[in-house]
Amino acid sequence: MANRIDYLCGSDGDLLISNGDFVVGISDEMHIEDTIKSDVGHWKENPQDGVGIDKYIKSTGQEQVLARSIKLQLENDGYTVNNPIVEVDNEKVTITPNAEL
């Protein structure tokens, strides 16, 4: 499957603009990040899409639940997911989704 192409955003979430036009490029990484950050119901066109990472920030022992949710959501979007890694350290959550198209 080919990479997904979309309008790109900067680290602040704003659309990138170059030479007076929106920047278009490969957006798989941005799409995966948006799916993990957004909650169910966030996307009108896909109301069941989203992991809702904010729900897990101060929880303990939820790494497997979070990894499973990431795997299911990304697979529903057409990605192949091999063992997502979730690490929690002092309220900091590090996710390695191991996802590709």
N, C-alpha and C positions, 0 to 999 in steps of 0.2 A: 504494500500500500504506500502511496506517495505521502510525503510530508504535508501537513496542513499549512495553508497560507492564510494570513489574516493581517489586519492592521496591527502594528507593533506598539507596545506601550513601554515607557521607561520604568525605572525602579520605583518612581513615585506614583505609577498608575496612570499617568497622563499619556495621551497619544503622542507618538513621536512625529515630528514634522521636520522635513528636510527640503530645502529649496522651495518652500511654500506649499508643499504637498505632504500628505500622510505617507509614512514609511510602511511599506508592505514587505513581509518576509515570512520565513518559516516560524510558525507559532506554537509548535508542539509543547515546548517547555512552558510557555505562558499559559497554554490551555490546561496543562496538568496542574500548574500552580493555582489557577482560578478554580478548578474543580475541587482541590483540597481546601482552599480557603472559604469557598462559598458554602452556604447551608442549603439544605433541601428547601425548595420553594423560592430560591433566589432568582432563578432563571425562568422567565415566563414561558419560553418556548420548550423548556425541559424541566418541568417542576420537580421531578424526582432526582435531578442531578445535584450533587454536592456532598461533601464529607462533613463540613462544619468543624474545622480544626479548633476553633475557639472553645468548643464544648469540652475539649480534652486538655486544655492548657494546665489547669490546676488539679487534674485528676491523677490518681496514682494507680498503677497496675492495669492501665487500659491500653498498653502498647499493642497487644494482639488484636483487640477490638478495633483500634484505629487502623492497624495494618490491613485487617480484613475489609474494613469499609473503603479504604483507599483502593485495594485490589478490585473490589466489586464495582465501584464507581468508574474506575478507569477502564476496566474491561467492558462495561456498558457503553463506553465512548469509543470502543474499537481498538484499544491498546492491548498489547500483550504484556502482562505484568508477572514478573518472576520474583517472588519473595520481597515485598517492600520492607524496608528496614526502618523502624521507628525507635528513636532513642530519646529518653527524657532525662534531663539533668538540670536540677534547680529551676523548674518552671520553663526551661528552654526545650523545645521539641525540635529534633532534627529528623527530617524525613528523606530517605533515599527511595524514591518510588520504583526504580528498576523497571520502567515502562518504555515501550517502543511500539511504533505502528507496525 
